[in-house]
Amino acid sequence: MTIGKICNRNVDTADTLESVQTAAQRMGTRNVGTLVVLSELRRPIGILTDRDVAVRVVGSGRDPYTTSVEDVMTADLEVVREDLPVEDALKRMRSRGVRRLPVVSLAGQCVGILSMDDILSHLAHDFAVLGRLIEVSSPGLD
């Protein structure tokens, strides 16, 4: 299974120059914990999480109205191509200690976001299908 088949294609984004306050309000309105920061060419250049807001802004006593997304986003960003196997994404998540990865096209443009929840949901579905197959094909125990 490829990453592109299970990733979320609806990506919430932020601009580098907008205030953290504006970005945090968007997170609340859209009920998400992550915003992908894109370049003008729609390439991921950073990620802003609710944890970044809590630790790097609130925890550091910064003003969310005057602090820009660029000042607190994670810029050392790991991305995955949509045509790669899910196992590759899991390896990268594990090695980087992250739960979400922006998904890019072959041209490097953001086309989605993959979360650990997306992978777990996919695996749960596959296991349920296997369970039903075993039930149907196994002889009854009397």
N, C-alpha and C positions, 0 to 999 in steps of 0.2 A: 504494500500500500504506500502511495506517495503522500508527501506532506500536503500537496495541493488539494488532495481529495478530502482531507479532514480539517483543514485550517478554516478559520473564520474569515470570510472575505469582506466583512464589514469592519473596517479599521478606523478607530477613533484617533484623530491626530491633533498635534499641537504645533504651533509656530515658535521658532526660537526666540523671537522678540516679544511674544505676549507675556503678560504677567503670570506668575504662578497662581494668583488668585483666580484669574480668568480660566486657566487650565483646570484648576481644582473644581471650579463650579461646573465645568463641562463634564468632568468625571462624575460628579454627583448627579447631574441631569441625565446623563446617559447610563448611569449605574455601572461604570467600569472602573477598574483600578489601574489602568495603563493607557497612556497616550503615546503613539509613535510620532517622533519628530522627523519630518521629511524635508529634503532639500527641494529646490525649485524643480528639479527633474524627477521628483517623487521617489527619491532614493532615501532609505532610512539612514539618518545621521545621529539619532539619539532615541532614548526612551525615557519617559517620565512616569514613575509609579506613585501610587498613594504613599508608599513607604518613603520615597524620595522627598515628598512634600512634608511628611511628618518629621523625618530625621534631619534633612538638610535645610529645611526652612523653619518650621515651628520649633524643632528641638535646638536649633542654632540661634533662635531669636531674630531671624531675618524677617523683614517686612514682605509679606506675600504680594502686596500691591506694587512694590518697586523692584522685587526680585524677578528676573526674567527666567523663562523656562531654560534657556541656554545655560544660565548660571548653575543650575542644579540637576539638569538631566544627566543620565548616564550616556556618555558619548562613546565609550569603548564597547561598541555594540556588536553582538553576534547575530548574524542573520542566516537563514537557510533558504536554499532554492526550492521552489515548489515541486520540482521533478525528482527530488531526493527521497529515499525511503524514510519512513517514520523512525526507524532505528537510528539513523544518523542524527535526527533531531534530539532523540533521547540522549545519545552520547554527548552532544553539545550542551544540552541542558544540565546534565549531570556534571560535566567537567567545569562549567561556568557557574554552577549553583544558581540557575535561574529557572523560572517557571513559565516564561513566555519568550517566544522568538518571532521577530518580524519575518515574514515570508516574502521572498522576492522572485521576480520572473528571471528568465535567462539574461535579460537586459539590465537587471539590477533594480527594477522599479518595484515598489511595495505593492503586493497583491493580496496580502492577508496577514494574519497573526495566528500563531499556533501556541496553544496553552497546554500545560500538563493535563488540564481538565478535558481538552479536546481528545487527547490521546487516550486517557482513561475511559472516556465515554465510548470511543471507538472499540477499545479492547473489551469493555463490558458487553457491548452489542455482539461482538464476535463470540465471546464465551457463552452468551445466551443462545445463540444460534447453534453452537456446538452441543450445548446441553440438550436442546430440543431434538437434535439429530440422534444423540445417544439414547434418549428416551424412546424415540420412535423405532430405532433399529435394535434395541435390546429386548431379549425375550422376557416376558413377565415372570416375576418371582412369586410363586404361590406357596 
